[in-house]
Amino acid sequence: ALLYFSHMLTDGLVEPNKFTFPCVLKACAKLARIEEGKQLHGFVVKLGLTRLEGNVVLWNVMIDGYVRMGDLRASRELFDSMPNKSVVSWNVMISGCAQNGHFKEAIEMFHDMQLGDVSPNYVTLVSVLPAISRLGAIELGKWVHLFAEKNEIEIDDVLGSALIDMYSKCGNIDKAVQVFEGIRNKKNPITWSAIIGGLAMHGRARDALDHFWRMQQAGVTPSDVVYIGVLSACSHAGLVEEGRSVYYHMVNVAGLLPRIEHYGCMVDLLGRAGCLEEAEQLILNMPIKPDDVILKALLGACKMHGNIEMGERIAKILMGWYPHDSGSYVALSNMFASEGNWEGVVKVRLKMKELDIRKDPGCSWIELDGVIHEFLVEDDSHPRAEGIHSMLEEMSDRLRSVGYRPNTTQVLLNMDEKEKQSALHYHSEKIAIAFGLISTKPQTPLQIVKNLR
């Protein structure tokens, strides 16, 4: 397509118009050719095509091109300068924000869309639900579900799967199951993958296995993603033999080649169950190079079962391969701290300081009246910080009055008991809960979501 466009310009017999550029810009987006895309954008401006107010298609294609190439700033600038925005314009931006990890921005765009005169459609709902899932904004998710039903938007396998994923990740697995059962056409493996993954996330391993067998009885061939969900379910429930059986079925019956994620699930399954040597042998015998996720799974298992020797060995491999990833340093530091080896902790922390490695901060979200509030550890930046602090004190007083004593064994820092209790006191989750308590009526369920899950 780009070659023919080049010939078109060279011949000079026919000048490109508003119908030409969408095709060529799409080609640049597909090939991720940002420089050529920028040149085309300049060409469009030079020809004055951006002043055709009714040419929404050309605007949308340019915005989509920047989104596909990960340049959200450029796409947002174009979007904001559009004279007229169609539902496609909004969908491109909402989807782009969600796919690039800008979840709050995706939801804000969705809210802005509703304030305008453009009504969401099927694609809008499918685009915004992943962002809602990641932030645990269940009230907004319920609104999307209700909007679809009221406007007679069919909850088919794709939209249904997005709703299942949303309800699962927002903590309402029963509603996820209800949506699944209501989908008429269950021939799409994505639908089964969504419900199996949701059940796994909620620790309902037997139900996940039951859906796995139901899927095959319905004549739907499990995808490799489905096997990841089932293996994950077995891992979290400690079903080692069942996990081995599912893995055997995938390789020897379904004939699928294990991906790195499948090996990761098996290492996690074996590690959690205390089969550390078997997990390490599986890693050593893998036909592909293990990634940081697999090694961190084994490292976490070493900490869980107190195998410091293997843990140090795995941590050093991680540090060698991924020297600027904070995860391995933090895990090793925590492992040393759990056995009171503060000298080892200091060495690891000094190494982190030397390499300027910073730990990813934990943060928690709570959604109230459609607004998402975010809190960090010891966060006092919220406008209602004073009320939150008072509620934290009340929570602690009430807990102490019924005999609760803080468990400070997992505060892996060399500080005295009072300081450890203070560190627990101002966790981001507790701050979010305190804010929820002072902001809602009694008996209101509080839904807290963390970034480090």
Disulfide bonds with the S-S distance in Angstrom:
none
